[in-house]
Structure formats: C-alpha cells, structure tokens
Amino acid sequence: MSLDREELLGTAAEVLTRRPTSSMDEIARAVGISRATLHRHFAGRDALVRALEDLGLRRLDAALDAARTEEGDAAEAVRRVVAQAEPLAGFLAFLVTENQLFEPGEQHPGWERIDARIAALFRRGQDEGTFRIDLTPAWLTEALYALITAAAWAVQDGRVAARDSVRMTVELLLGGARRSMER
C-alpha cells in the first residue's frame, strides 16, 4: 500500500477530532497501517500532533484566504471567516486542546501569523467604527477561537445542530463585539 503523508494526516485528524484520546494503535488501525509503520512516519504522539498542527495551520490559512478578510465590511468578513473555519472546527478544537499540553514558549510560529491576520480584521472593524474599542483585537481573536471550538464540541455532543453552528457563533461573537449605538 502506497501511503501519502497528507492522507495519513487527514485520517489521523479525523480520528483525533472524534476521539482526542485515541492511541497511536487506534490511529494506525484507522489509517490501515501497522503501529510500526505509523512510528516510522512519526516518532510518537508529540511528533504526530506537531505534524497535525502544521496541517491545521495550512488549512486555516487557506480558510482565511477564502474568507477574503481584507475585503468589504469587517462584520461580513468575520461571518465569512466563521463559515470557512466551521468545517475545520473539530480539528481546531483538538489542536487548541493539544496545544495546552506543550510548554509555554513552544507555540508554533504559524499561530502567530494566524492570530495577526484575524486581529487585523478586528482592528479594521474597530477603525471602521463597527466593533467595540474597549475589547482588544487579541481578545476578540481568542474569543473567536473559543466560540468556534465550543460550537464544534456542542455539535459533536449533539447539543447544537451543525446547520446552526455558524449562525450561532457569528451572532454571539458579533453581538458582543459591536459597539452599542446607545450612549
């Protein structure tokens, strides 16, 4: 069997999105390879998670590109970001959780790039007068990640319908990020 690394990582991502505590044996079985073959590709779970992080960051970069974050109204751009990120939500939830296991200062530099892109969108919305200025772009970025992650878990647990997750995420985020017209 010819094994493509992207295919292996894609299957591992699917497995770990559904069952974050899956063992290397379970991942190997799902991919259709032996544990030894999986270990030839990845020395251990940490190496696999790092490779998955690279994959997730590439996919998230592509989602941000597709969302055209620099175009049009900032609130509409946020809606596009959530819609583009939604198919990755479970995978992102896994990565966010796994990232907590690494030592401080070990963050992949790709996260800084993603953070900067999203923060720039929120900053633009603040400059346009759309978003509140008492909430920092960094905080709004973290809130976006948290809501996308929470939506993924809620959908996975059957507490939220998948078809409603984008709308609910956007409405909660933007409802809390928009400036109040009442003063």
VEXVOLO-944713 format. One record per atom (N, C-alpha, C): x, y, z. Coordinates in steps of 0.001 Angstrom, whole numbers, padded with zeros to 6 digits, always signed. Example, Ala and Ser with C-alpha at 12.3 -4.5 7.8 and 13.67 -1.06 7.14 Angstrom:
BEGIN
+013190-005690+007800 +012300-004500+007800 +013200-003300+007800 +012850-002250+007080 +013670-001060+007140 +012900+000030+007870 
end
This chain:
BEGIN
+000852-001186+000000 +000000+000000+000000 +000890+001238+000000 +000686+002106-000961 +001394+003372-001015 +000687+004350-000075 +001449+004938+000832 +000850+005802+001843 +001280+007243+001620 +000313+008084+001344 +000553+009502+001182 +000496+010160+002562 +001499+010978+002883 +001578+011618+004200 +000353+012488+004487 -000102+013242+003483 -001283+014099+003676 -002523+013257+003976 -002646+012130+003288 -003773+011228+003520 -003704+010651+004940 -002498+010242+005349 -002296+009718+006700 -002689+010782+007734 -002203+012009+007541 -002521+013080+008482 -004006+013418+008466 -004608+013405+007290 -006041+013679+007197 -006863+012669+007979 -006510+011389+007842 -007222+010345+008589 -006961+010474+010089 -005711+010738+010458 -005389+010933+011881 -006165+012111+012441 -006287+013179+011680 -007054+014347+012132 -008517+013986+012355 -009087+013206+011430 -010487+012781+011582 -010664+011944+012843 -009759+011009+013060 -009835+010137+014234 -009727+010968+015512 -008731+011826+015580 -008492+012598+016796 -009538+013678+017012 -010186+014131+015954 -011283+015080+016104 -012460+014399+016801 -012722+013159+016399 -013829+012413+017017 -013467+011889+018401 -012210+011401+018547 -011764+010811+019809 -010369+011327+020120 -010270+012493+020797 -008966+013110+021052 -007995+012239+021840 -008491+011255+022565 -007613+010414+023376 -007191+009134+022649 -007482+009060+021359 -007119+007853+020595 -005629+007569+020713 -005331+006292+020837 -003927+005865+020939 -003307+005803+019546 -001990+005679+019524 -001281+005516+018251 -001747+004230+017559 -002039+003171+018327 -002560+001928+017753 -003892+002172+017050 -004783+002903+017709 -006103+003184+017128 -005975+004033+015861 -005074+004993+015892 -004852+005839+014712 -004305+004990+013572 -003329+004150+013861 -002737+003278+012831 -003811+002381+012212 -004668+001785+013045 -005744+000920+012532 -006670+001709+011605 -007033+002928+012007 -007934+003744+011197 -007311+004093+009844 -006003+004309+009840 -005295+004628+008601 -005115+003375+007749 -005117+002219+008404 -004924+000962+007688 -003467+000561+007591 -002699+000931+008611 -001276+000582+008667 -000967+000017+010038 +000229-000520+010169 +000639-001035+011475 +001141+000119+012339 +001194-000139+013633 +001733+000868+014551 +003200+001157+014207 +003938+000126+013810 +005349+000303+013450 +005494+001246+012258 +004615+001103+011274 +004655+001993+010112 +004322+003420+010532 +003335+003570+011387 +002992+004911+011889 +004193+005516+012609 +004881+004708+013398 +006056+005195+014133 +007238+005505+013205 +007283+004880+012041 +008332+005248+011076 +008084+006666+010537 +006811+007042+010470 +006458+008388+009998 +006549+009421+011118 +006169+009003+012334 +006116+009919+013481 +006663+009192+014699 +007687+009751+015312 +008375+009088+016433 +007461+008830+017622 +006417+009587+017745 +005482+009432+018857 +004318+010388+018688 +003462+010417+019682 +002267+011257+019621 +002624+012733+019474 +003636+013205+020194 +004020+014619+020076 +004406+014964+018642 +005167+014102+017984 +005571+014351+016601 +004350+014344+015675 +003417+013434+015936 +002189+013387+015141 +001380+014669+015349 +001241+015091+016594 +000477+016311+016881 +001131+017524+016222 +002442+017597+016245 +003144+018715+015583 +002880+018695+014077 +002891+017520+013473 +002597+017425+012039 +001140+017805+011762 +000254+017396+012655 -001157+017768+012516 -001331+019276+012676 -000548+019864+013561 -000603+021309+013744 -000205+022021+012443 +000860+021547+011795 +001261+022111+010503 +000114+022020+009497 -000517+020856+009444 -001642+020649+008535 -002789+021596+008891 -003127+021674+010157 -004217+022545+010592 -003954+024012+010275 -002724+024440+010468 -002377+025829+010171 -002456+026108+008668 -002019+025149+007850 -002156+025325+006399 -003626+025426+006002 -004444+024562+006603 -005881+024587+006291 -006528+025876+006786 -006121+026341+007952 -006682+027585+008482 -006242+028783+007646 -004989+028806+007219 -004520+029861+006308 -005364+029874+005037 -005616+028699+004496 -006430+028600+003276 -007857+029083+003531 -008394+028763+004700 -009746+029228+005049 -009780+030757+005158 -008743+031338+005754 -008689+032799+005846 -008542+033430+004470 -007753+032806+003596 -007642+033298+002221 -009009+033266+001545 -009719+032156+001696 -011039+032008+001070 -012050+032996+001651 -011871+033369+002905 -012796+034312+003564 -012558+035749+003126 -011452+036000+002445 -011140+037344+001948 -011283+038377+003076 -010477+038198+004113 -010598+039014+005323 -010350+040499+005110 -009668+040872+004032 -009372+042286+003790 -010475+042974+002999 -011440+042206+002501 -012464+042760+001622 -013753+043097+002358 -014376+044193+001933 -015721+044545+002382 -015819+044889+003853 -017037+044895+004313 -017380+045215+005691 -016730+044205+006643 -016162+044686+007738 -015465+043809+008691 -016402+042768+009294 -017636+043151+009613 -018575+042182+010199 -018884+041066+009205 -019046+041417+007935 -019285+040394+006912 -018047+039516+006736 -016870+040102+006849 -015639+039318+006748 -015550+038329+007910 -015968+038731+009108 -015979+037811+010253 -016940+036661+009974 -018099+036973+009408 -019056+035911+009044 -018398+034918+008077 -017664+035431+007105 -017000+034554+006135 -015918+033716+006816 -015192+034321+007762 -014153+033573+008488 -014779+032400+009234 -015864+032662+009954 -016512+031587+010719 -017035+030512+009774 -017649+030913+008673 -018174+029932+007717 -017052+029091+007116 -015916+029705+006798 -014799+028972+006211 -014109+028084+007253 -014071+028539+008505 -013404+027774+009562 -014286+026652+010109 -015579+026738+009926 -016507+025764+010505 -016182+024325+010122 -015851+024027+008854 -015501+022634+008533 -014243+022146+009270 -013427+023071+009735 -012202+022732+010464 -012408+022769+011974 -013601+023118+012420 -013837+023414+013833 -013434+022274+014770 -013821+021051+014460 -013463+019934+015330 -011966+019733+015387 -011315+019838+014244 -009864+019698+014161 -009191+020825+014941 -009699+022059+014788 -009140+023188+015539 -009342+023005+017038 -010490+022470+017426 -010742+022214+018849 -009704+021235+019390 -009421+020192+018619 -008388+019238+019025 -007038+019935+019156 -006660+020727+018154 -005352+021393+018179 -005232+022382+019335 -006293+023140+019588 -006263+024095+020696 -006069+023348+022012 -006776+022243+022186 -006651+021454+023410 -005258+020842+023524 -004763+020256+022446 -003439+019636+022461 -002346+020670+022710 -002513+021869+022185 -001502+022914+022357 -001292+023252+023822 -002299+023030+024643 -002177+023315+026068 -001202+022354+026749 -000887+021244+026087 -000003+020242+026680 +001474+020581+026511 +001775+021474+025582 +003167+021826+025339 +003594+022944+026286 +004872+023029+026504 +005429+024029+027411 +005213+025432+026864 +005061+026414+027758 +004959+027804+027288 +006184+028148+026435 +005955+028954+025419 +007044+029339+024533 +007260+028365+023392 +006549+027230+023390 +006703+026230+022332 +005671+026402+021226 +004934+027508+021244 +003878+027698+020259 +004451+027761+018850 +003803+027100+017949 +004187+027086+016537 +004070+028517+016002 +005081+028995+015281 +005030+030367+014766 +003851+030613+013818 +003316+029555+013260 +002145+029699+012388 +000946+030270+013113 +000814+029952+014414 -000300+030508+015189 -000185+032026+015279 +001040+032527+015403 +001233+033987+015462 +000777+034638+014158 +001073+034011+013046 +000651+034528+011748 -000873+034539+011638 -001508+033439+012041 -002969+033350+012009 -003564+034389+012950 -003037+034461+014176 -003519+035455+015146 -003441+036860+014563 -002325+037177+013913 -002132+038520+013357 -003152+038809+012257 -003441+037824+011436 -004423+038020+010357 -005819+038289+010914 -006201+037517+011915 -007535+037695+012487 -007601+038985+013296 -006568+039273+014078 -006541+040523+014857 -006614+041733+013936 -005962+041662+012768 -006017+042774+011813 -007454+043006+011342 -008205+041940+011173 -009612+042067+010792 -010398+042782+011894 -010193+042377+013130 -010905+043039+014231 -010454+044495+014382 -009179+044757+014215 -008662+046134+014289 -009296+046996+013197 -009406+046431+011999 -010052+047149+010892 -011495+047471+011251 -012199+046509+011848 -013581+046749+012266 -013680+047830+013325 -012705+047888+014213 -012681+048958+015215 -012438+050303+014539 -011492+050339+013608 -011188+051588+012898 -012383+052077+012089 -013167+051139+011563 -014369+051488+010794 -015519+051933+011687 -015387+051692+013001 -016458+052042+013930 -017502+050954+014098 -017202+049755+013617 -018142+048636+013696 -018017+047877+015013 -016781+047660+015456 -016542+046856+016648 -016141+047732+017823 -016447+047244+018990 -016101+047941+020231 -014596+048155+020327 -014223+049310+020868 -012798+049596+021020 -012292+049275+022422 -013208+048927+023334 -012778+048567+024685 -012360+047100+024790 -012496+046341+023711 -012042+044952+023648 -010889+044908+022653 -009752+044393+023075 -008587+044396+022194 -008777+043403+021042 -008135+043664+019909 -008184+042696+018807 -007665+041312+019230 -006668+041284+020115 -006157+039991+020601 -007247+039235+021359 -008005+039939+022191 -009079+039297+022948 -010185+038811+022015 -010551+039628+021035 -011584+039224+020087 -011136+038003+019285 -009849+037925+018974 -009297+036762+018276 -009436+035512+019139 -009063+035616+020409 -009199+034475+021321 -010662+034075+021490 -011553+035070+021550 -012989+034790+021676 -013492+034037+020441 -013005+034436+019273 -013386+033745+018042 -012972+032277+018103 -011718+032020+018489 -011263+030636+018613 -012121+029867+019622 -012379+030485+020748 -013150+029808+021802 -014559+029474+021327 -015200+030394+020623 -016557+030138+020150 -016587+029073+019050 -015621+029106+018141 -015569+028077+017100 -015340+026714+017738 -014446+026663+018721 -014160+025414+019424 -015378+024930+020196 -016030+025836+020930 -017224+025464+021700 -018326+024965+020772 -018486+025606+019626 -019504+025163+018670 -019195+023755+018170 -017926+023477+017897 -017546+022133+017431 -017891+021085+018477 -017551+021377+019729 -017867+020409+020790 -019372+020243+020958 -020122+021344+020872 -021577+021273+021028 -022211+020465+019900 -021719+020643+018688 -022219+019860+017556 -021856+018393+017745 -020608+018127+018122 -020153+016742+018317 -020976+016038+019389 -021351+016770+020438 -022140+016183+021529 -023640+016174+021241 -024059+016722+020098 -025470+016732+019742 -026289+017803+020445 -025643+018785+021037 -026372+019849+021728 -026736+021001+020801 -026080+021083+019656 -026331+022122+018658 -026361+021442+017297 -027320+021828+016477 -027386+021289+015116 -026250+021887+014295 -025596+021057+013502 -024470+021511+012685 -024877+022682+011794 -026101+022641+011278 -026533+023705+010371 -026685+025052+011081 -026776+025046+012408 -026948+026291+013177 -025650+026834+013758 -024584+026060+013716 -023374+026446+014456 -022726+027726+013939 -022659+027916+012626 -022041+029135+012091 -022848+030352+012509 -024159+030298+012297 -025015+031440+012642 -024924+031768+014128 -024990+030758+014968 -024952+030993+016411 -023597+031559+016844 -022520+031038+016275 -021181+031531+016608 -021038+032991+016206 -021422+033309+014983 -021301+034687+014486 -022170+035633+015294 -023400+035243+015555 -024307+036146+016261 -023824+036436+017676 -023315+035427+018353 -022811+035670+019705 -021551+036530+019668 -020638+036214+018767 -019404+036992+018683 -019695+038434+018283 -020429+038629+017199 -020683+039994+016735 -021618+040756+017660 -022548+040072+018265 -023432+040747+019215 -022663+041285+020407 -021590+040611+020771 -020772+041081+021874 -019646+042002+021434 -019336+042017+020147 -018225+042829+019646 -018673+044167+019085 -019917+044271+018711 -020394+045507+018105 -020536+046612+019138 -020254+047801+018696 -020458+048964+019549 -021944+049188+019745 -022307+049550+020936 -023686+049880+021220 -023951+051278+020688 -025061+051453+020011 -025423+052772+019482 -026072+053622+020568 -026401+052995+021688 -026990+053726+022816 -025876+054289+023661 -025933+055518+024019 -024959+056144+024913 -025653+057148+025762 
end
